[in-house]
Amino acid sequence: MSLQPYVDRKVLVLTADGRTLIGILLSCDQLTNLVLQNTIERVIRPHDDPEDSEEVPHGLYLIRGENVAICGLLDEQMDGHIDWAKVKGSVIGGVKHT
């Protein structure tokens, strides 16, 4: 499936190393290389970490296709109702290539 219909829309990308990135998809190609604008990385802390989770701004961001595990549209209305600083959870493991 092509990601072309997602261009100029807000997407969430899970990377092969377990990061969560959100931004406006500016461009994609046949190798699934992605260019995101206004990118933020959500860093979700484990339950036993006293620090709040955080969103780290990255701005314009290139993700190599080999590092894209999942890419999908973000439900902005639902996402806007969540206080991400208070969300805690387990670390998403990376993708193991063999």
C-alpha positions as CSV (number, residue, x, y, z in Angstrom):
1,M,0.0,0.0,0.0
2,S,1.2,3.5,-0.9
3,L,1.5,6.2,1.8
4,Q,0.8,8.9,-0.8
5,P,-2.8,9.5,0.4
6,Y,-1.2,10.4,3.8
7,V,0.9,13.3,2.4
8,D,0.1,16.6,4.1
9,R,-1.7,14.8,7.0
10,K,-0.5,14.1,10.5
11,V,0.9,10.7,11.0
12,L,2.3,8.6,13.8
13,V,5.4,6.5,13.0
14,L,6.8,3.7,15.2
15,T,10.4,3.0,14.3
16,A,12.2,-0.3,14.2
17,D,14.2,0.8,17.3
18,G,10.9,1.5,19.3
19,R,10.6,5.3,19.0
20,T,7.3,7.1,18.5
21,L,7.4,10.0,16.1
22,I,4.5,12.3,15.1
23,G,4.5,14.9,12.3
24,I,3.0,16.1,9.1
25,L,4.1,13.7,6.3
26,L,5.7,15.9,3.6
27,S,7.0,13.1,1.3
28,C,7.5,9.4,0.9
29,D,9.0,7.2,-1.7
30,Q,9.0,3.6,-2.9
31,L,11.5,2.6,-0.2
32,T,9.3,4.0,2.6
33,N,11.7,6.8,3.3
34,L,9.6,9.5,5.1
35,V,10.0,13.2,5.5
36,L,8.0,14.7,8.5
37,Q,7.5,18.3,9.3
38,N,6.9,19.7,12.8
39,T,8.0,16.3,14.2
40,I,7.8,15.5,17.9
41,E,9.1,12.4,19.6
42,R,7.0,11.0,22.4
43,V,9.1,9.6,25.2
44,I,6.9,7.5,27.4
45,R,8.4,6.7,30.8
46,P,8.0,3.4,32.6
47,H,5.6,3.2,35.6
48,D,8.5,3.2,38.1
49,D,10.1,6.3,36.7
50,P,9.2,9.4,38.8
51,E,9.7,11.8,35.8
52,D,6.8,12.7,33.6
53,S,6.7,11.5,30.0
54,E,7.7,14.1,27.5
55,E,7.4,15.3,23.9
56,V,10.7,16.3,22.3
57,P,10.5,18.6,19.2
58,H,12.6,17.6,16.2
59,G,11.2,19.9,13.5
60,L,12.0,18.6,9.9
61,Y,12.9,14.9,10.2
62,L,13.9,12.2,7.7
63,I,13.2,8.6,8.6
64,R,14.9,5.9,6.5
65,G,12.5,3.3,5.2
66,E,14.4,0.4,6.8
67,N,13.7,2.0,10.1
68,V,9.9,2.4,9.6
69,A,8.0,-0.3,11.5
70,I,4.4,1.2,11.3
71,C,3.1,4.4,9.8
72,G,-0.6,5.5,10.2
73,L,-2.9,8.5,10.3
74,L,-3.2,10.2,13.7
75,D,-6.7,10.8,15.1
76,E,-6.0,14.4,16.2
77,Q,-9.2,14.8,18.1
78,M,-8.6,11.7,20.3
79,D,-4.9,12.6,20.6
80,G,-5.7,16.1,21.8
81,H,-7.7,14.8,24.8
82,I,-4.7,12.8,26.2
83,D,-2.3,14.4,28.7
84,W,0.8,12.7,27.4
85,A,2.9,13.9,30.3
86,K,0.9,11.7,32.6
87,V,1.0,8.6,30.4
88,K,3.2,5.8,31.7
89,G,4.0,2.5,30.0
90,S,6.4,-0.3,29.1
91,V,9.1,0.4,26.5
92,I,8.2,-0.8,23.0
93,G,10.8,-3.3,22.0
94,G,12.7,-2.9,18.7
95,V,12.2,-5.0,15.6
96,K,14.7,-7.8,15.4
97,H,16.0,-8.4,11.8
98,T,17.5,-11.8,11.2
